[in-house]
Amino acid sequence: MRNKFLCCTAVSLILSGSNAFAFDNFTVIGDSMSDGGNRGNDSRYLSGSYSKLYNEVLSEYYVNKALKPSNFGGENYAEGGATADKLSLPSIRTSDQQIDFYLSRNGGRANKNGLYVLWIGANDISHNVLSAVKRFDLHGLLHKGNEYLISPSADLTVASAKKLLDSGAGYVVVPSIPKAGLTPWTSVSIFSFMEDALGDKFDSQRLYKEMNDELKNKGEISNEKQRQEYIVDAFKTVLDKNGVPVPHSIVKFYQKVITETENRITSQFNYSVDKGLAKLNGNIIRADVEKLFDEIIFSGKEYGFDDVLVPVCQIGIRSFHCKEGVETFHDDKVYLFSDWFHPSNEGHAVIAQYIASVIDAPYYATSLSKSLENVNYTHRLFLDGQLQSLRKNLSDNKFNVFGGYSGRYKSSQGNQFDLDGKDTNNDLNLGFSVRTSPMLAYGGMVSISDGNFKVNDQYQYDYNGKVVSLFMQVSADNGLWGNINTSYGDMKLDDIERKIQLGKATRKEKGKTDANSFGLAVNAGYDYSITENITTGPVIGYQYDKFKVDGYRENSDTSTAMHFGSQKQERNIVSAGWGISTQSLPVNPYFEIKYNHNLSDKPVSVKGAVNSTDTSFTRTGIESKDSWVSAKLGASAALTENLNVFGVVNYNQESSHSNSVNYSVGLNYSF
């Protein structure tokens, strides 16, 4: 069936990288949007037998576990009908009580490396509005400002998030609530009100079906005005068919008022929760699902939805009663909603994709400093080739200029969380050296670099800039030698592109930023003469690098656009190895193999947030490789008395699934 096929296809997009798991546990607090069946199938608001809630997809993605209801021993504590305030039946736990239940099972503490979802508030709004109408307390209902004034439910939602954080929760995802006025219920709200008032005396199901049939014949929606027109036309047709000739203008006015009121109150609730969450300390991941649904409603086809007006189940039929083979179950096209309130299988898949894209983004952004690391490494290797040439091609000339090309290619066969990715960069190098004596030389070099780093299919960026260094080398008659160089780099990271898959839509968020680096490298060795032309001996080295990448903001104003804080990294690497080289030959090859060890074990951390929210959270990248082996093969040759050519190829086996090759070729001329 089409629904089943497209649901599984959409979910597979989320699960494609699930062989590296970022969190220790995945726990859910919430209402029917998240309930996986804590009271059996009657609390699982999702149509069809082959279905997954957004949180079930995320659980498999982040912890490689199926998410089970808490009443059946699992980590999903959400219950249909739940609220933040004590508004539902006593048998239904509030969000605060769900958290207490979770803590009672876990020694009173949450996991500092755990991922928690708190999605609550939709039922609070419904209860609050109904209660205010019954009391004829219209102040909060008619309030036009940003704040939610009807009840303290927004504050209690924030209090639940605070309770999780205070209990030690590492990350708390708090999605905003989609606008109630965009759900299928709004199109039949007047019938729903009459059903509540008159009960069985009112034939609501017949009218729901008639509205459902009328709306299914409508076309694609491109804006709110068009959506309202479709609903008003269908509403008017059903009324006329049943002998209730209400003027079109009145129907339009009613529909406009009910929709705008629902949307405004939902936005006020989300605003107050957002402002409250911003005052808390901790990693709060605010996913703007409200804005996401706004975007989907008005561009449904782009995301793969054929119908955003009616649900999979006939309007008025609860989704847990709606399975394949039942007359009220529709599989003729792809729907956004399961019933008149809850998302469909495909709707949940898109929510999961969206939330995952937000959680992962700062983690991917920690890779930006790798551009500086790569450029500095390529710069030093070219300089090493020149220093080797200076040592092995002695002359009486005091001044030397050199230049050439160097590049790097790095590939990884790991998964998307390794951050090793694929890197290519190309450098043009130009430098000079001054030999004050046969033993001492000093000089400087500049590299102009251009490259691309593809972290994975979701994240890549271009980089370009320059690295300038000063160096000095000492070579003794007894074979001892040593050199030191210090460098400064200035880079521009352009066209930073983050790709987000949302159903059939592929969204690209872009930004740019600046970065700089400082480095120091010291190398020493001993050349023991085996023959007149061949020397061999140990080499040791130390390099220190400090990288800084400025924060940046993605350019668009969509629900997926984010901003990221600055990042810093320091690397202290020691190395030891052995080399063999030749001199005074027409061509002087050399080979060197080294063991490298990184003394710095602090990974990069980056703060991130959705642009349309006020909260933020910090993700920490992968730890740098502790040790690796590199092998260098190079050669230099005299083309004329004053002109030499040199080249170097360097191979790094960084891990079982990642390796890199650096290469350079250049000329030097002495006079």
Disulfide bonds with the S-S distance in Angstrom:
Cys313-Cys322 2.37
